[in-house]
Amino acid sequence: MIRIDGSYGEGGGQIIRTAASLAAILKKDIEIINVRAKRDPPGLKHQHLAALKSLDLFGIDVDANIGSTKVIIKGRKFSFPSRKDYVIEVGTAGSSNLIAQTIMPILAYYNIKTKIKIIGGTDVIYAPSSLWMQHIFIPYLKQVFGVYFDYMLIKKGYYPKGNGLIELKFKKAKWQFKKPYLFDNVIIHICEHTPVLKNVCERSHKIVEHTIGNIIKENRVFKTESEGINGLLWIRNSLGGIDWIGSKGKRLEDILKNRIEEFKKMRITLNPHNKWLCDQIMLWYYIYGLKTENSWEYECTNISQHTLTNAHIINKISESSSKIVIEHKKLKLNY
């Protein structure tokens, strides 16, 4: 059994999700101790437990409960799903998209054509938004690796009630690599919001336009069980984008500031791998290497602590002579 220290580096929920995906893919038993030890309170929350319990689809037993600071994942029990349709309920406004990102690598690796509905928060802080999934993450997998998913936002769900619904369906995986580029100068700012936050949405357009220049503005209004707002600053017809999610008690200007700074770096370098995509796509590059035994590298606009932690966890679980190496702002794997 592989033991992982959940307090390593950034010490958050990504350690749990990466371990869950790789336990299934590599068919390994994993023990995680000190789970979310750097968070207050420590231990598993509903969305982390929901991600772990999603391994039930693959016959994998998980020893964990809400608040647990130790988790055991019995990946050697992996088996193929017996059904074609599943529903996963987070139970709170925890991120449906983070649960999707836990399951997606397993479906693609084993070519499992299953449809999964996930009920929870579709647009919550510290997690990828539904806009990000639709316009950046899902297209990236298709264009770069030839991995095809259908992703549908059926019902929007903001914090604290959540109760949104996404539907995820794996179609096929070619595992062929094509380097991503930014090639369009047209910038679109999409703002999604509940009716009461229309003025905040208009203000977000003005902030972006003031710092970026000419943009195409798009508003989308949703009626949801909780008030909320989110957006995507996107280079049209490309994989370049930055999402943002409103948070009660935080100034809109402060939320958008570091997003816009990252967006500018992407445009200057013609590089879609901002610090969020850099981290979220890493496991997929690792799986591409497993499938093809090809070396790879990509450069990021920034290397976050999140990225460093994720690379460490992948290397620890793989127990392979080939390691993900980070040099300056480049990630690479050599066989």
C-alpha positions as a printed Julia matrix, in Angstrom:
335×3 Matrix{Float64}:
   0.0    0.0     0.0
   1.26   3.45   -0.95
   1.15   6.03    1.84
   0.56   9.69    0.98
   0.97  12.59    3.4
  -2.09  14.76    2.84
  -0.38  17.74    4.47
   2.37  17.85    1.84
   2.84  21.18    0.04
  -0.46  22.88   -0.67
  -2.17  20.16    1.38
  -5.68  20.51   -0.05
  -8.37  18.45   -1.71
  -6.47  18.0    -4.98
  -4.28  15.41   -3.26
  -7.4   13.33   -2.58
  -8.78  13.64   -6.11
  -5.47  12.84   -7.83
  -4.97   9.84   -5.54
  -8.51   8.63   -6.27
  -8.02   8.82  -10.05
  -4.64   7.08   -9.99
  -5.77   4.39   -7.53
  -8.26   3.27  -10.19
  -6.0    3.77  -13.21
  -2.94   2.04  -11.72
  -5.0   -0.4    -9.62
  -3.11   0.46   -6.44
  -4.14   0.6    -2.79
  -3.45   4.03   -1.3
  -3.54   5.38    2.25
  -3.73   9.14    2.74
  -2.9   10.49    6.2
  -3.15  14.07    7.54
  -5.99  14.75    5.11
  -6.4   18.52    4.54
  -4.32  19.11    7.67
  -3.62  22.72    6.63
  -7.29  23.59    6.3
  -9.61  24.86    9.03
 -11.26  22.56    9.88
  -9.08  19.69    8.62
 -10.43  16.44    7.23
 -12.87  15.52    4.48
 -15.78  17.7     3.45
 -18.81  16.54    1.47
 -17.31  17.25   -1.96
 -14.11  15.34   -1.12
 -16.08  12.37    0.17
 -18.34  12.47   -2.9
 -15.25  12.33   -5.15
 -13.95   9.31   -3.22
 -17.34   7.59   -3.15
 -17.59   8.01   -6.93
 -15.04   5.19   -7.07
 -17.96   2.9    -6.19
 -18.68   2.98   -9.93
 -15.48   0.99  -10.41
 -15.9   -1.46   -7.55
 -13.3    0.31   -5.41
 -13.82   0.35   -1.64
 -13.01   3.57    0.23
 -12.64   3.8     3.99
 -13.56   7.41    4.76
 -16.23   9.62    6.34
 -16.99  13.33    6.73
 -14.18  14.82    8.84
 -11.83  11.86    8.31
  -8.14  12.75    8.42
  -7.15   9.31    7.13
  -8.42   7.68    3.93
  -7.83   4.21    2.49
  -8.55   3.59   -1.2
  -8.5   -0.05   -2.33
  -7.69   0.48   -5.99
  -6.74  -3.15   -6.61
 -10.44  -3.98   -6.48
 -11.06  -2.06   -9.73
 -13.76  -3.5   -11.97
 -15.67  -2.15  -14.95
 -19.04  -0.48  -14.25
 -22.08  -2.7   -14.59
 -24.41   0.12  -15.72
 -24.38   2.83  -18.38
 -26.02   5.56  -16.29
 -25.12   6.84  -12.83
 -26.17   9.7   -10.55
 -23.8   11.16   -7.96
 -25.09  13.55   -5.28
 -22.63  15.81   -3.46
 -25.21  16.6    -0.79
 -24.09  20.26   -0.57
 -22.96  23.02   -2.94
 -19.58  21.27   -3.23
 -18.17  21.35   -6.75
 -19.7   18.93   -9.26
 -16.91  19.77  -11.68
 -14.16  18.64   -9.31
 -15.94  15.3    -8.96
 -16.22  15.13  -12.76
 -12.48  15.79  -13.07
 -11.83  12.89  -10.68
 -13.86  10.43  -12.76
 -13.0   11.62  -16.27
  -9.41  10.28  -16.41
 -10.62   6.83  -15.34
 -13.34   6.71  -18.0
 -10.94   7.82  -20.72
  -8.09   5.51  -19.67
 -10.31   2.4   -19.73
 -12.57   3.56  -22.59
 -15.7    3.29  -20.44
 -18.7    4.75  -22.27
 -20.83   5.74  -19.29
 -23.15   8.71  -18.68
 -22.91  10.32  -15.25
 -25.14  12.99  -13.72
 -23.69  14.95  -10.8
 -25.86  17.03   -8.46
 -24.13  19.79   -6.47
 -22.56  23.2    -7.01
 -21.81  23.99  -10.65
 -20.05  27.32  -10.02
 -18.36  27.63   -6.64
 -15.15  29.31   -5.48
 -11.85  27.4    -5.53
 -13.16  25.11   -8.27
 -13.49  25.2   -12.07
 -16.73  26.77  -13.28
 -19.18  25.3   -15.76
 -18.0   27.92  -18.29
 -14.41  26.76  -17.82
 -15.43  23.16  -18.36
 -17.47  23.98  -21.48
 -15.1   26.38  -23.24
 -11.61  25.42  -22.01
 -11.2   22.04  -20.3
 -13.41  19.79  -22.45
 -12.18  21.37  -25.74
  -8.55  21.06  -24.53
  -8.91  17.3   -24.04
 -10.43  16.98  -27.51
  -7.99  19.17  -29.41
  -4.76  18.19  -27.65
  -5.26  14.49  -26.83
  -8.19  13.44  -28.99
 -10.26  12.63  -25.88
 -13.96  13.34  -26.42
 -16.47  14.09  -23.69
 -19.97  15.53  -23.86
 -20.56  17.99  -21.01
 -23.97  19.55  -20.37
 -25.0   22.12  -17.8
 -28.6   21.12  -17.11
 -29.24  23.24  -14.01
 -27.11  26.01  -12.51
 -26.19  25.74   -8.82
 -24.48  28.43   -6.72
 -23.37  28.36   -3.08
 -24.84  27.78   -0.48
 -27.76  25.67   -1.74
 -26.15  24.25   -4.86
 -28.54  21.65   -6.25
 -27.24  22.23   -9.77
 -26.94  19.43  -12.29
 -24.3   18.55  -14.87
 -24.27  15.58  -17.22
 -21.02  14.0   -18.36
 -20.63  11.4   -21.08
 -17.4    9.86  -22.37
 -17.35   9.19  -26.12
 -13.88   8.11  -27.29
 -10.13   8.61  -26.78
  -7.57   8.62  -29.61
  -4.56   9.57  -27.42
  -2.87  11.54  -30.17
  -1.04  14.74  -29.29
  -1.42  18.15  -30.92
   0.29  21.17  -29.37
  -2.19  23.9   -28.32
  -1.81  27.46  -29.54
  -3.57  30.8   -29.12
  -4.48  32.13  -32.55
  -7.4   34.56  -32.28
  -7.24  38.19  -31.12
 -10.98  38.47  -30.47
 -11.67  38.54  -26.71
 -15.04  37.58  -25.27
 -16.15  38.22  -21.7
 -19.07  35.99  -20.74
 -20.91  36.87  -17.53
 -23.48  34.52  -16.01
 -25.66  35.72  -13.15
 -28.95  35.56  -11.32
 -31.38  38.42  -12.14
 -30.66  40.47   -9.0
 -26.95  40.68   -9.87
 -27.36  42.21  -13.34
 -25.63  45.45  -12.3
 -22.65  43.53  -10.9
 -22.38  41.72  -14.21
 -22.32  45.04  -16.1
 -19.62  46.3   -13.74
 -17.49  43.21  -14.43
 -17.62  44.02  -18.16
 -16.43  47.56  -17.47
 -13.53  46.39  -15.27
 -12.37  43.92  -17.91
 -12.76  46.4   -20.77
 -10.87  49.09  -18.86
  -7.83  46.83  -18.37
  -7.93  44.64  -21.51
  -9.41  46.9   -24.18
 -12.11  46.07  -26.69
 -14.1   42.96  -25.83
 -17.28  41.24  -26.94
 -19.69  41.2   -23.99
 -22.1   38.39  -23.4
 -24.65  38.13  -20.57
 -26.48  34.98  -19.51
 -29.22  35.09  -16.86
 -30.15  32.08  -14.71
 -32.78  31.55  -12.06
 -31.21  29.42   -9.32
 -31.84  28.46   -5.7
 -29.01  30.74   -4.49
 -27.83  34.09   -5.81
 -24.57  34.01   -7.72
 -22.38  35.29  -10.52
 -19.46  33.93  -12.53
 -17.63  34.7   -15.73
 -15.08  33.68  -18.34
 -12.52  35.89  -20.08
 -11.89  33.93  -23.27
  -9.84  34.25  -26.45
 -12.33  33.18  -29.11
 -11.78  29.91  -30.99
  -8.9   28.94  -28.72
  -8.06  27.18  -25.47
  -7.08  30.44  -23.78
  -9.34  31.52  -20.96
  -9.62  32.55  -17.33
 -12.77  32.0   -15.27
 -13.91  33.77  -12.12
 -16.64  33.28   -9.54
 -18.18  35.94   -7.32
 -17.85  35.58   -3.58
 -19.89  37.35   -0.92
 -17.72  39.8     1.01
 -15.07  40.11   -1.73
 -14.78  43.14   -3.98
 -15.3   42.35   -7.65
 -12.15  44.33   -8.53
 -10.08  42.14   -6.21
 -11.53  38.93   -7.66
 -10.79  40.0   -11.23
  -7.34  41.52  -10.65
  -5.16  38.4   -10.62
  -7.32  36.76  -13.28
  -6.72  39.65  -15.65
  -2.99  39.6   -14.88
  -2.83  35.9   -15.82
  -4.86  36.57  -18.94
  -2.38  39.22  -20.06
   0.51  36.78  -19.61
  -1.29  34.25  -21.77
  -1.76  36.76  -24.58
   1.84  38.0   -24.46
   3.33  34.49  -24.5
   0.62  32.95  -26.77
   0.43  30.22  -24.15
  -2.93  28.84  -22.91
  -1.34  27.19  -19.84
  -2.15  29.72  -17.16
  -1.48  28.62  -13.58
  -4.91  26.97  -13.24
  -4.89  25.03  -16.53
  -1.23  24.13  -15.92
  -2.27  22.24  -12.8
  -5.59  20.77  -13.98
  -4.17  19.28  -17.16
  -1.1   17.66  -15.58
  -2.71  14.32  -14.8
  -3.88  14.06  -18.42
  -0.34  14.53  -19.7
   0.79  11.81  -17.32
  -1.93   9.45  -18.61
  -1.0   10.31  -22.2
   2.53   9.18  -21.33
   1.2    5.93  -19.86
  -0.87   5.24  -22.95
   1.76   6.09  -25.56
   5.12   5.93  -23.72
   5.87   9.29  -25.3
   7.85  12.01  -23.55
   6.23  15.4   -23.24
   6.69  18.9   -21.91
   4.69  22.06  -21.63
   5.39  25.52  -20.28
   3.2   27.45  -17.85
   2.73  31.17  -17.33
   3.11  30.5   -13.58
   3.86  27.5   -11.38
   1.6   27.46   -8.34
   2.06  25.58   -5.07
  -0.95  23.57   -6.18
   0.97  22.45   -9.29
   4.08  21.51   -7.31
   1.97  19.45   -4.91
   0.1   17.68   -7.7
   3.35  16.71   -9.45
   4.72  15.28   -6.18
   1.6   13.17   -5.61
   1.6   11.77   -9.17
   5.28  10.86   -8.86
   4.76   9.28   -5.45
   1.87   7.08   -6.58
   3.38   6.09   -9.93
   6.5    4.61   -8.28
   8.08   4.72  -11.72
  11.56   5.58  -12.95
   9.93   8.18  -15.19
   9.02  11.28  -13.17
   7.31  14.57  -13.8
  10.02  17.19  -13.48
   9.46  20.92  -13.06
  12.25  23.18  -14.26
  11.6   26.92  -14.06
   8.14  27.11  -15.67
   8.28  23.88  -17.67
   6.76  20.53  -16.78
   8.11  17.46  -18.53
   8.2   13.69  -18.38
  10.98  11.65  -19.95
  11.11   7.87  -20.31
